[in-house]
Amino acid sequence: MRRSGDRIRIFAQLIDSTTGTHRWAERYDRKLEGVFAVQDAVSSRSRRSWAETERSRSKPPNSWQAYDYYFQAIDAYASISPSSMLAERNREAQRLLQQSLAIDPSYARSCALLADTDIAAWSDPVNEDFLNTAVLDRAHQFARTAVQLDRNLPQAHAALGFVLTWKHQHDASIATFEKAMELNPNYVDFRFGMALIFAGDSKRAIDVVQTSMRLDPFYLPITSLVLAYAHYMLEQYPQALPLLRDFLAQVPMFRPGRGLLAATLARMGQLEDARAEAVEVLRLGRSFTISGAGRELSAFKSAQDDKHFFDGLRMAGLPE
C-alpha cells in the first residue's frame, strides 16, 4: 500500500498458502475517501460466499481520517523500542487513537486498540499507570464499547478477552477469545495463549500460540515469551529456555521476561545464572517483590499453578 497526498495505491494478491499457487492479483488506485470500496472489491474478488463476507467484514469508519489515525496508532503501538521508550510510544498510540475517535466516535477498532494500550500501560513497570486499578477499569470499558459498536469485529472480542483475564474472569475470557476465532478462524491472538495459561490449560496455549506464529511469520517478540511461559508451566524448561533467550535478545529490558528466565534457570538447576537474572529483575524499573508487583501481574486460576510459578522466582532469589 502506497500513499501520495490524498491518493492511495493498493496492490492485492491472493496466494493459496498450502500450495503456493497464485490465484489472482489486482491494483487499486483511489482517493483516500474511497479506500473502503477496495475492501468490498477484494472481498468480492476472493470468491467467498456472501454470508461469510457479511459475517467477517467489520464496519468501516465513517471517515478516512479516523482510519489513518488508527493505522498510525498501530505503528506506534507495535514498534519494538528500548524499554525506556515503550511508555512514550504507548502514549503516542493513545493520542492518535483519541484523535481517531474524536473524528469518528463509533469506530470500534480504535476503541479496541485503546483498551490494549491501557493494558500495556497498566502492566508496564516504568509507566506512571503501572497497576493503576482505574486504568484497568478504563481498558474494560473501552473493550466493552468496541464490542457494542461492532459485534462482528474479532479484535474487539480479543481485547475484551484479555482484559477479563487480568480481572480473573477466566471462563468469560476464554469464551470471548473463542468468539473472536468463531468470527474469523484465522484470527488467532497470542494473548489467548496467555489467557489459557492463567486458566490452567498450558497445553492448549502452546497449540494456540504456535498456530499464531504459523499464520503470522512476523509475529511480535512477546509471542515467544508467551510460548515459553506455557512450556514453563508444563515443566518443559529446556523448551522454554531458547524462546526466552530469543525474546530478551530483542526486548532486553522487559522485566517479566527476565523474571521468567530467572525462574526457568532456577528450575533447571543453574542457580548462579538464575540469581544473575534476578539481579537484573531488581535493577529494572520499580522495586520488585513476589507478594507485590509479581503477584499483581499474575492471574492464575489454580493455586497449584500459582505456587509452581512463584516458587521458581523464590528459587532464583527474588525477594518475597
ABEGO torsion letter per residue (X at the ends): XBBBEABBBBBBBBBBAAAGBBABBBBBBBBAAAAAAAAAAAAAAAGBBAAAAAAABBBBBABAAAAAAAAAAAAAAABBBBAAAAAAAAAAAAAAAAAAAAABAABAAAAAAAAAAAAAAAABAABAABGBAAAAAAAAAAAAAAAAABAABAAAAAAAAAAAAAAGBAAAAAAAAAAAAAABAABBBAAAAAAAAAAGBAAAAAAAAAAAAAABAABBAAAAAAAAAAAAAAGBAAAAAAAAAAAAAABAABAAAAAAAAAAAAAAGBAAAAAAAAAAAAABEBBBBAABAAAAABABABAAAAAAAAAAAAAAGBBX
